[in-house]
């Protein structure tokens, strides 16, 4: 008996190569199908009941168990993922942030993705950011952009230094009001000024979610507005989790809930608040096998789809 398993994290699954946004980081549909075939040959697919039972008991009967998780509530998941999972009789675990579905807006995290995908020469975006930071420095305490560049432009296994810089600046580094303003300006300039229509095409609808749920897919929480939960003050943390909890209950009124932490960001305060709302587990972005027991329930590690053959 063991309590280790593999949980795989997916985001975009769509026709990418010849699309308008060919630089979006994700899987082509045939790559997803190929990966499903590989996983079926080498693992056993788990479902939400096995996940919760294994956490409670601390044991897994199969030592080659794998779970598939899909973040961000993207329309891709209904159009391309759901038909494949339904055909293959695999349960997917889906984690939509509630705000874009309930309010028909585009989250900043996705605005940033599509800004990056719309401009091939990332130096143009870096220069745009530099100009705007210089403007905001008149009224805000912000480091010179050159200093920010030296500190933040560090490439990782997926992104160049320029892309990392742009993501860090717009996701976290600048004051909230400043980064939201800059992100909106760049989204309007390079992507679209019709945010509502873009959101409708990008995210799942409540009707699509209910259809998928009725067909056996599981839906959990990805917070309400995809915030960095560990950085929120107690009042706003409570609002994020409460509103997300209420959204999940609209879909899964009789199911136990999992929090999929936005950006993988969490701490003891976040876990304590989740326990208040009777959440049963939390998914991180830390890479490695997940250990299914009560002690590790709120720190379940995941692999990226790129860690497996496609």
C-alpha positions in Angstrom: 0.0 0.0 0.0 1.1 3.5 -0.7 -0.2 7.0 -0.4 1.6 8.6 -3.3 -0.1 9.5 -6.6 0.3 11.8 -9.6 -2.0 14.8 -10.2 -1.6 16.5 -13.6 -2.4 20.2 -14.1 -3.8 21.5 -17.4 -4.8 25.0 -18.6 -5.3 25.7 -22.3 -6.2 22.8 -24.5 -7.1 24.1 -28.0 -6.1 24.3 -31.6 -3.1 26.7 -31.1 -0.6 26.5 -34.0 -2.7 28.1 -36.7 -4.9 30.2 -34.4 -5.0 34.0 -33.8 -3.1 33.4 -30.6 -0.5 30.9 -31.6 1.9 31.9 -28.8 -0.5 30.8 -26.0 1.1 28.2 -23.9 -1.0 25.1 -23.9 -1.7 21.7 -25.6 -2.9 21.0 -29.1 -5.9 18.7 -29.1 -4.0 15.8 -30.6 -1.3 16.3 -27.9 -3.9 16.0 -25.3 -5.3 12.8 -26.9 -1.8 11.4 -27.2 -1.2 12.1 -23.5 -4.4 10.4 -22.5 -3.3 7.3 -24.4 0.1 7.3 -22.7 -1.5 7.7 -19.2 -4.0 5.0 -19.9 -1.2 2.6 -20.8 0.9 3.5 -17.7 -1.5 4.5 -14.9 -5.0 4.1 -13.5 -7.3 7.1 -13.7 -8.7 8.2 -10.3 -11.9 10.0 -9.5 -12.9 12.4 -6.7 -14.3 9.6 -4.5 -10.9 7.8 -4.6 -9.1 11.0 -3.9 -11.2 11.8 -0.8 -11.2 8.2 0.4 -7.4 8.0 0.0 -6.9 11.2 2.0 -9.1 10.0 4.8 -7.5 6.5 5.0 -3.9 7.5 4.1 -3.7 4.6 1.7 -4.1 4.1 -2.1 -4.9 0.6 -3.4 -3.2 1.3 -6.8 0.4 2.7 -6.7 0.0 4.0 -10.3 -3.0 6.3 -9.7 -3.3 9.6 -11.7 -5.8 12.4 -11.5 -6.4 15.1 -14.2 -7.0 18.7 -13.1 -8.0 21.6 -15.3 -7.6 25.2 -14.0 -9.2 28.5 -14.9 -12.7 27.5 -16.2 -11.8 27.9 -19.9 -14.2 27.3 -22.7 -11.5 25.0 -24.1 -12.5 22.5 -21.4 -16.0 22.3 -22.7 -15.2 22.4 -26.4 -12.2 20.0 -26.5 -11.5 18.3 -23.2 -15.0 17.3 -22.0 -15.8 15.3 -25.2 -12.6 13.3 -24.9 -12.9 12.6 -21.2 -16.6 11.6 -21.7 -15.7 9.2 -24.5 -12.8 7.7 -22.5 -14.9 7.5 -19.3 -12.4 9.6 -17.3 -13.5 12.0 -14.7 -11.8 15.4 -14.9 -11.4 17.7 -11.9 -12.2 21.3 -13.0 -11.4 24.5 -11.0 -13.0 27.7 -12.4 -12.6 31.0 -10.7 -16.2 32.3 -10.3 -15.8 36.0 -11.1 -15.4 35.8 -14.9 -18.4 33.4 -15.1 -20.7 35.5 -12.9 -19.6 39.0 -13.9 -18.5 38.4 -17.6 -15.0 39.9 -17.2 -11.6 38.8 -18.2 -9.2 38.1 -15.3 -5.9 39.9 -15.3 -4.0 36.7 -15.4 -5.6 35.9 -18.8 -5.4 39.5 -20.0 -1.6 39.1 -19.5 -1.5 35.8 -21.4 -3.3 37.2 -24.4 -1.3 40.4 -24.4 1.9 38.3 -24.5 0.4 36.1 -27.3 -0.6 39.2 -29.3 2.9 40.8 -29.5 5.7 38.6 -31.0 8.5 41.1 -30.1 8.4 41.1 -26.3 10.8 44.1 -26.3 7.9 46.2 -27.5 5.9 45.2 -24.4 8.9 45.7 -22.1 9.3 49.3 -23.5 5.5 49.9 -23.0 5.9 48.8 -19.4 9.0 51.0 -18.8 7.1 54.1 -20.1 4.1 53.4 -17.9 6.2 52.8 -14.8 8.0 56.1 -15.3 4.6 57.8 -15.5 3.3 56.2 -12.3 6.5 56.8 -10.4 5.5 60.5 -10.1 2.8 59.5 -7.6 3.8 56.0 -6.4 6.8 54.6 -4.6 8.0 52.3 -7.4 11.6 51.2 -8.2 13.1 52.4 -11.5 12.1 50.0 -14.2 15.8 49.2 -14.9 16.2 48.0 -11.3 13.0 45.9 -11.6 14.3 44.4 -14.8 17.6 43.3 -13.2 15.7 41.7 -10.3 12.8 40.0 -12.1 13.9 39.0 -15.6 15.1 35.5 -14.7 14.0 32.8 -17.2 12.6 29.5 -15.9 11.9 26.1 -17.6 8.9 27.5 -19.5 9.5 31.2 -20.1 12.2 33.7 -21.3 13.5 36.5 -19.0 11.3 39.0 -20.9 8.1 37.0 -20.4 8.9 36.4 -16.7 9.5 40.1 -16.2 6.2 41.0 -17.8 4.3 38.4 -15.8 5.9 39.3 -12.5 5.4 43.1 -13.1 1.7 42.7 -14.0 0.8 39.9 -11.7 2.3 40.9 -8.4 5.2 43.3 -8.3 3.5 46.7 -8.8 0.8 48.2 -6.5 -2.5 46.6 -7.3 -4.1 49.8 -8.8 -1.1 50.4 -10.9 -0.8 46.9 -12.3 -4.5 46.7 -13.0 -4.4 50.0 -14.9 -1.4 49.1 -17.0 -2.8 45.6 -17.8 -6.1 47.1 -18.9 -4.3 49.7 -21.1 -2.2 47.0 -22.8 -5.2 44.6 -23.2 -7.2 47.4 -24.9 -4.2 48.3 -27.1 -3.1 44.8 -28.2 -6.1 42.5 -27.7 -9.6 44.0 -27.7 -11.7 46.8 -26.2 -14.7 44.5 -26.1 -13.9 42.7 -22.9 -17.3 41.2 -22.3 -17.4 39.5 -25.7 -13.9 38.2 -25.2 -14.9 36.8 -21.8 -17.9 35.1 -23.2 -15.7 33.2 -25.7 -12.9 32.5 -23.2 -14.7 31.1 -20.2 -17.2 28.4 -19.4 -20.8 29.4 -18.9 -22.8 28.2 -15.9 -24.9 26.1 -18.2 -21.9 24.3 -19.7 -20.5 23.7 -16.2 -23.8 22.2 -15.1 -23.9 20.0 -18.2 -20.4 18.7 -17.5 -21.2 18.2 -13.8 -24.3 16.2 -14.7 -22.1 14.0 -16.9 -19.8 13.2 -14.0 -17.1 15.9 -14.1 -16.1 17.3 -10.7 -16.0 21.1 -10.1 -14.0 22.7 -7.2 -12.8 26.1 -6.3 -10.2 28.3 -7.9 -11.1 31.2 -5.6 -13.5 33.9 -6.7 -11.3 36.3 -8.6 -8.0 34.4 -8.9 -6.2 36.5 -6.2 -2.9 35.7 -4.5 -4.7 34.3 -1.4 -1.7 34.4 1.0 -1.3 38.2 0.5 -4.9 39.1 1.2 -5.9 40.7 4.5 -8.3 38.6 6.7 -11.5 40.4 5.5 -10.7 40.0 1.8 -9.5 36.4 2.2 -12.8 35.6 3.8 -14.7 37.3 0.9 -12.7 35.4 -1.7 -13.3 32.0 -0.2 -16.9 32.6 0.8 -18.0 33.8 -2.6 -16.1 30.9 -4.3 -17.7 28.4 -1.8 -21.2 29.7 -2.6 -20.5 29.5 -6.4 -19.3 25.8 -6.0 -22.4 25.0 -4.1 -24.6 26.1 -7.0 -23.0 23.4 -9.0 -22.0 20.7 -6.5 -24.5 21.1 -3.7 -23.8 17.6 -2.3 -20.1 17.4 -2.9 -17.0 18.0 -0.8 -14.9 20.9 -1.9 -11.2 21.3 -2.9 -9.4 24.6 -3.3 -7.0 24.9 -6.2 -4.8 27.8 -5.1 -4.4 30.5 -7.7 -0.7 30.7 -8.6 -0.3 27.9 -6.0 -0.1 30.7 -3.5 -1.2 29.8 0.1 -0.1 29.8 3.7 -1.4 28.6 7.1 -3.9 31.5 7.3 -5.4 30.4 4.0 -5.6 26.8 5.1 -7.2 27.8 8.4 -9.9 29.8 6.5 -10.5 26.9 4.2 -11.1 24.6 7.1 -13.7 27.1 8.5 -15.6 26.6 5.3 -15.2 22.9 5.4 -12.9 22.5 2.4 -11.3 19.0 2.4 -8.1 19.6 0.4 -5.9 22.1 -1.5 -4.0 21.8 -4.8 -0.6 23.5 -5.2 1.6 24.1 -8.2 4.6 22.5 -6.4 6.0 19.8 -8.6 6.0 16.2 -7.5 3.9 13.3 -6.3 0.9 14.2 -4.1 0.8 12.5 -0.7 -2.7 11.6 0.1 -3.4 11.7 3.8 -4.9 14.2 6.2 -1.6 15.7 7.1 -0.8 16.7 3.5 -4.4 17.3 2.3 -4.0 21.0 1.8 -0.6 20.8 0.2 -1.2 18.4 -2.7 1.6 18.7 -5.3 0.9 18.5 -9.0 2.8 17.9 -12.2 2.5 20.1 -15.3 1.2 18.5 -18.4 4.6 19.1 -20.0 6.2 16.7 -17.5 4.6 13.8 -19.4 4.8 12.6 -23.0 2.5 14.3 -25.5 
